[in-house]
Amino acid sequence: MTPRDLLGTALIPGGDKELRLFRRGADHMIVLDRNELMSSRMSGSEEALAVLTCERLGKRPAPHLLIGGYGMGFTLRAALAALDGSARVTVAELVPEIIEWARGPMAEMTAGCLDDPRVGLVIGDVAALISRSRAAYDAILLDVDNGPDGLTRAANNRLYSASGLAAATVALKPGGVLAIWSAAPDRAFTCLIRETGFEVEETSVRARSNGKGARHIIWFATKR
């Protein structure tokens, strides 16, 4: 097996956990402890997060999307491909080094998406951005953990709490969509979304863009 080369490390703000960027051959992966959070080999479900959200928005004029977590940019690039020139996409990334890696060792994969004139980049906590917004977004797309719990840092748990979901409701425009990516289903979380007042749809998508790989989950919660 081809060995992995360590390209960089980054401490997650507000905690003591460390992200590591590896390269193996042409592939890149970002790892937390023993968890492979993302890999350039598996982009399908992250792309589906954007594509399926945009489908649900329909033909809204000049939609504004908030993407929580840049990661490897799969969701952002898919959103830009699906949206027209009137759209805006705000990307909130907590870890500055993620963006440095995107512009550095992963620049070829990033393909200039961060420089698209429709994109605004915020280095900071997406939960804080949501909490101070009022009817600002047509859609909020969250992919900051492996599911509805604070894997990368405990503070992220508020995103998936009743108060966090209520804040997302306030931040969305009428009929707006909150889309949350997860590596696995969570029945209790589905119930919590519904109890918060959203209409919720749980969708299973494949990890790989070729329709293969593990099944991941996306919750699409529509503001009533």
C-alpha positions as a Markdown table, in Angstrom:
| # | Residue | x | y | z |
|---|---|---|---|---|
| 1 | Met | 0.0 | 0.0 | 0.0 |
| 2 | Thr | 1.2 | 3.5 | -0.9 |
| 3 | Pro | 2.2 | 5.3 | 2.4 |
| 4 | Arg | 0.4 | 8.5 | 3.5 |
| 5 | Asp | 2.3 | 11.7 | 3.5 |
| 6 | Leu | 1.4 | 14.2 | 6.2 |
| 7 | Leu | 1.0 | 17.7 | 4.6 |
| 8 | Gly | -0.2 | 19.7 | 7.5 |
| 9 | Thr | -1.9 | 19.9 | 11.0 |
| 10 | Ala | -4.4 | 22.3 | 12.5 |
| 11 | Leu | -5.9 | 22.7 | 16.0 |
| 12 | Ile | -9.6 | 23.2 | 16.0 |
| 13 | Pro | -10.5 | 26.5 | 17.6 |
| 14 | Gly | -12.1 | 26.2 | 21.0 |
| 15 | Gly | -10.7 | 22.7 | 21.7 |
| 16 | Asp | -7.6 | 20.6 | 21.8 |
| 17 | Lys | -8.4 | 18.3 | 18.8 |
| 18 | Glu | -6.1 | 18.3 | 15.8 |
| 19 | Leu | -6.9 | 17.9 | 12.2 |
| 20 | Arg | -4.3 | 16.3 | 9.9 |
| 21 | Leu | -4.1 | 16.6 | 6.1 |
| 22 | Phe | -2.6 | 13.5 | 4.4 |
| 23 | Arg | -1.9 | 12.7 | 0.7 |
| 24 | Arg | -1.7 | 9.2 | -0.6 |
| 25 | Gly | -0.8 | 9.2 | -4.3 |
| 26 | Ala | -3.3 | 11.6 | -5.9 |
| 27 | Asp | -5.8 | 11.4 | -3.0 |
| 28 | His | -6.1 | 13.7 | -0.1 |
| 29 | Met | -7.8 | 13.0 | 3.3 |
| 30 | Ile | -8.5 | 15.0 | 6.4 |
| 31 | Val | -8.3 | 13.0 | 9.6 |
| 32 | Leu | -9.4 | 13.6 | 13.2 |
| 33 | Asp | -7.9 | 11.1 | 15.6 |
| 34 | Arg | -8.7 | 7.8 | 13.8 |
| 35 | Asn | -11.7 | 9.2 | 12.0 |
| 36 | Glu | -11.3 | 10.1 | 8.3 |
| 37 | Leu | -13.6 | 13.1 | 8.1 |
| 38 | Met | -13.3 | 13.5 | 4.4 |
| 39 | Ser | -11.5 | 12.2 | 1.4 |
| 40 | Ser | -11.1 | 13.3 | -2.2 |
| 41 | Arg | -12.1 | 9.8 | -3.2 |
| 42 | Met | -15.6 | 10.2 | -1.7 |
| 43 | Ser | -17.4 | 13.3 | -2.8 |
| 44 | Gly | -20.9 | 12.1 | -3.9 |
| 45 | Ser | -22.9 | 12.8 | -0.7 |
| 46 | Glu | -21.3 | 16.2 | -0.2 |
| 47 | Glu | -22.2 | 17.1 | -3.8 |
| 48 | Ala | -25.7 | 15.8 | -3.3 |
| 49 | Leu | -26.1 | 18.1 | -0.3 |
| 50 | Ala | -25.8 | 21.0 | -2.6 |
| 51 | Val | -27.6 | 19.6 | -5.7 |
| 52 | Leu | -30.6 | 18.3 | -3.8 |
| 53 | Thr | -30.9 | 21.5 | -1.8 |
| 54 | Cys | -30.9 | 23.6 | -5.0 |
| 55 | Glu | -33.5 | 21.4 | -6.5 |
| 56 | Arg | -35.7 | 22.0 | -3.5 |
| 57 | Leu | -35.3 | 25.8 | -3.8 |
| 58 | Gly | -36.5 | 25.7 | -7.4 |
| 59 | Lys | -36.4 | 28.9 | -9.4 |
| 60 | Arg | -36.0 | 31.4 | -6.5 |
| 61 | Pro | -34.6 | 34.7 | -7.7 |
| 62 | Ala | -31.1 | 35.6 | -6.4 |
| 63 | Pro | -30.9 | 32.8 | -3.7 |
| 64 | His | -28.5 | 33.2 | -0.8 |
| 65 | Leu | -27.0 | 30.0 | 0.5 |
| 66 | Leu | -25.0 | 29.5 | 3.7 |
| 67 | Ile | -22.6 | 26.6 | 3.7 |
| 68 | Gly | -21.2 | 25.6 | 7.1 |
| 69 | Gly | -17.9 | 23.9 | 6.7 |
| 70 | Tyr | -15.7 | 24.2 | 3.5 |
| 71 | Gly | -14.1 | 20.8 | 4.0 |
| 72 | Met | -12.7 | 19.9 | 0.6 |
| 73 | Gly | -15.1 | 22.2 | -1.3 |
| 74 | Phe | -17.3 | 19.5 | -2.8 |
| 75 | Thr | -20.5 | 21.1 | -1.6 |
| 76 | Leu | -19.5 | 24.6 | -2.6 |
| 77 | Arg | -18.4 | 23.6 | -6.2 |
| 78 | Ala | -21.6 | 21.6 | -6.7 |
| 79 | Ala | -23.7 | 24.6 | -5.5 |
| 80 | Leu | -21.9 | 27.0 | -7.8 |
| 81 | Ala | -22.5 | 24.7 | -10.7 |
| 82 | Ala | -26.2 | 24.4 | -9.9 |
| 83 | Leu | -26.8 | 28.1 | -9.3 |
| 84 | Asp | -27.0 | 31.0 | -11.8 |
| 85 | Gly | -25.1 | 34.3 | -11.7 |
| 86 | Ser | -27.6 | 36.0 | -9.4 |
| 87 | Ala | -26.9 | 33.7 | -6.5 |
| 88 | Arg | -24.8 | 34.3 | -3.4 |
| 89 | Val | -23.0 | 31.7 | -1.4 |
| 90 | Thr | -21.6 | 32.4 | 2.1 |
| 91 | Val | -19.1 | 29.8 | 3.3 |
| 92 | Ala | -18.3 | 29.7 | 7.0 |
| 93 | Glu | -15.2 | 27.8 | 7.9 |
| 94 | Leu | -14.0 | 27.6 | 11.5 |
| 95 | Val | -10.4 | 26.3 | 10.9 |
| 96 | Pro | -8.3 | 28.8 | 8.9 |
| 97 | Glu | -5.8 | 26.1 | 7.9 |
| 98 | Ile | -8.6 | 24.4 | 5.9 |
| 99 | Ile | -8.7 | 27.4 | 3.6 |
| 100 | Glu | -4.9 | 27.5 | 3.5 |
| 101 | Trp | -4.8 | 23.9 | 2.4 |
| 102 | Ala | -7.5 | 24.6 | -0.2 |
| 103 | Arg | -5.4 | 27.3 | -1.7 |
| 104 | Gly | -2.1 | 25.4 | -1.2 |
| 105 | Pro | -1.7 | 21.6 | -1.5 |
| 106 | Met | -5.3 | 21.1 | -2.7 |
| 107 | Ala | -5.4 | 24.1 | -5.1 |
| 108 | Glu | -5.9 | 21.9 | -8.2 |
| 109 | Met | -9.0 | 20.3 | -6.6 |
| 110 | Thr | -10.3 | 23.6 | -5.3 |
| 111 | Ala | -10.4 | 24.8 | -8.9 |
| 112 | Gly | -10.7 | 28.5 | -8.0 |
| 113 | Cys | -14.1 | 28.1 | -6.4 |
| 114 | Leu | -13.2 | 30.3 | -3.4 |
| 115 | Asp | -12.5 | 33.2 | -5.9 |
| 116 | Asp | -15.9 | 32.9 | -7.6 |
| 117 | Pro | -17.5 | 36.4 | -7.3 |
| 118 | Arg | -20.7 | 34.8 | -5.9 |
| 119 | Val | -18.8 | 33.5 | -2.9 |
| 120 | Gly | -18.2 | 35.2 | 0.4 |
| 121 | Leu | -15.9 | 33.6 | 2.9 |
| 122 | Val | -16.2 | 33.9 | 6.7 |
| 123 | Ile | -13.6 | 32.5 | 8.9 |
| 124 | Gly | -15.6 | 31.7 | 12.0 |
| 125 | Asp | -18.3 | 29.6 | 13.7 |
| 126 | Val | -21.3 | 29.0 | 11.5 |
| 127 | Ala | -23.5 | 28.7 | 14.6 |
| 128 | Ala | -22.6 | 32.2 | 15.6 |
| 129 | Leu | -23.4 | 33.4 | 12.1 |
| 130 | Ile | -26.8 | 31.7 | 12.1 |
| 131 | Ser | -27.7 | 33.1 | 15.6 |
| 132 | Arg | -27.2 | 36.7 | 14.5 |
| 133 | Ser | -29.1 | 36.3 | 11.2 |
| 134 | Arg | -32.8 | 37.1 | 10.5 |
| 135 | Ala | -34.5 | 35.8 | 7.3 |
| 136 | Ala | -31.1 | 36.1 | 5.6 |
| 137 | Tyr | -30.8 | 32.8 | 3.8 |
| 138 | Asp | -32.8 | 30.7 | 1.4 |
| 139 | Ala | -30.8 | 27.6 | 2.5 |
| 140 | Ile | -28.4 | 26.6 | 5.2 |
| 141 | Leu | -26.2 | 23.6 | 4.4 |
| 142 | Leu | -24.3 | 22.0 | 7.3 |
| 143 | Asp | -21.5 | 19.6 | 7.0 |
| 144 | Val | -19.3 | 20.3 | 10.0 |
| 145 | Asp | -19.4 | 16.9 | 11.8 |
| 146 | Asn | -20.1 | 13.3 | 11.0 |
| 147 | Gly | -23.6 | 13.6 | 12.2 |
| 148 | Pro | -25.8 | 15.5 | 14.6 |
| 149 | Asp | -23.3 | 15.6 | 17.4 |
| 150 | Gly | -20.2 | 17.7 | 18.1 |
| 151 | Leu | -17.6 | 15.2 | 16.9 |
| 152 | Thr | -15.0 | 17.9 | 15.9 |
| 153 | Arg | -15.7 | 20.0 | 19.0 |
| 154 | Ala | -18.3 | 19.9 | 21.8 |
| 155 | Ala | -19.5 | 23.4 | 21.1 |
| 156 | Asn | -21.0 | 22.2 | 17.8 |
| 157 | Asn | -23.7 | 20.3 | 19.7 |
| 158 | Arg | -25.7 | 23.5 | 19.9 |
| 159 | Leu | -26.2 | 23.3 | 16.1 |
| 160 | Tyr | -28.2 | 20.1 | 16.6 |
| 161 | Ser | -30.1 | 21.2 | 19.7 |
| 162 | Ala | -33.7 | 22.5 | 19.8 |
| 163 | Ser | -32.3 | 26.0 | 20.3 |
| 164 | Gly | -29.9 | 25.6 | 17.5 |
| 165 | Leu | -32.6 | 24.4 | 15.1 |
| 166 | Ala | -34.9 | 27.3 | 16.3 |
| 167 | Ala | -32.1 | 29.7 | 15.4 |
| 168 | Ala | -31.8 | 28.2 | 12.0 |
| 169 | Thr | -35.5 | 28.7 | 11.5 |
| 170 | Val | -35.2 | 32.4 | 12.3 |
| 171 | Ala | -32.2 | 32.7 | 10.0 |
| 172 | Leu | -34.1 | 31.2 | 7.0 |
| 173 | Lys | -36.4 | 33.0 | 4.7 |
| 174 | Pro | -40.0 | 31.7 | 4.4 |
| 175 | Gly | -39.9 | 28.3 | 2.8 |
| 176 | Gly | -36.1 | 28.1 | 3.3 |
| 177 | Val | -34.3 | 24.8 | 3.6 |
| 178 | Leu | -32.0 | 23.6 | 6.3 |
| 179 | Ala | -29.9 | 20.7 | 5.0 |
| 180 | Ile | -27.7 | 18.6 | 7.4 |
| 181 | Trp | -25.3 | 15.9 | 6.3 |
| 182 | Ser | -24.7 | 12.8 | 8.4 |
| 183 | Ala | -22.7 | 9.6 | 8.0 |
| 184 | Ala | -25.6 | 7.6 | 9.6 |
| 185 | Pro | -29.3 | 7.9 | 10.4 |
| 186 | Asp | -30.5 | 9.2 | 13.7 |
| 187 | Arg | -34.2 | 8.7 | 14.4 |
| 188 | Ala | -34.3 | 10.9 | 17.5 |
| 189 | Phe | -32.8 | 13.8 | 15.6 |
| 190 | Thr | -35.4 | 13.4 | 12.8 |
| 191 | Cys | -38.1 | 13.7 | 15.5 |
| 192 | Leu | -36.4 | 16.8 | 17.0 |
| 193 | Ile | -36.3 | 18.6 | 13.7 |
| 194 | Arg | -40.0 | 17.9 | 13.2 |
| 195 | Glu | -40.8 | 19.1 | 16.8 |
| 196 | Thr | -38.9 | 22.3 | 16.0 |
| 197 | Gly | -41.6 | 23.1 | 13.4 |
| 198 | Phe | -39.8 | 22.1 | 10.2 |
| 199 | Glu | -41.2 | 19.8 | 7.5 |
| 200 | Val | -38.5 | 17.2 | 7.4 |
| 201 | Glu | -37.4 | 14.7 | 4.7 |
| 202 | Glu | -34.6 | 12.2 | 5.4 |
| 203 | Thr | -32.8 | 11.1 | 2.2 |
| 204 | Ser | -30.2 | 8.4 | 1.8 |
| 205 | Val | -27.3 | 9.1 | -0.7 |
| 206 | Arg | -24.2 | 7.2 | -1.7 |
| 207 | Ala | -20.8 | 8.3 | -0.6 |
| 208 | Arg | -19.2 | 8.2 | -4.0 |
| 209 | Ser | -20.1 | 10.3 | -7.0 |
| 210 | Asn | -20.4 | 7.0 | -9.1 |
| 211 | Gly | -23.3 | 5.9 | -7.0 |
| 212 | Lys | -21.3 | 3.4 | -5.0 |
| 213 | Gly | -19.9 | 3.3 | -1.4 |
| 214 | Ala | -21.5 | 3.7 | 1.9 |
| 215 | Arg | -24.9 | 5.2 | 2.4 |
| 216 | His | -25.0 | 8.7 | 4.0 |
| 217 | Ile | -28.0 | 10.7 | 5.2 |
| 218 | Ile | -29.1 | 14.2 | 4.5 |
| 219 | Trp | -32.0 | 15.8 | 6.4 |
| 220 | Phe | -33.9 | 18.4 | 4.4 |
| 221 | Ala | -35.9 | 20.6 | 6.8 |
| 222 | Thr | -38.2 | 23.1 | 5.2 |
| 223 | Lys | -39.3 | 26.2 | 7.1 |
| 224 | Arg | -43.1 | 26.3 | 7.2 |
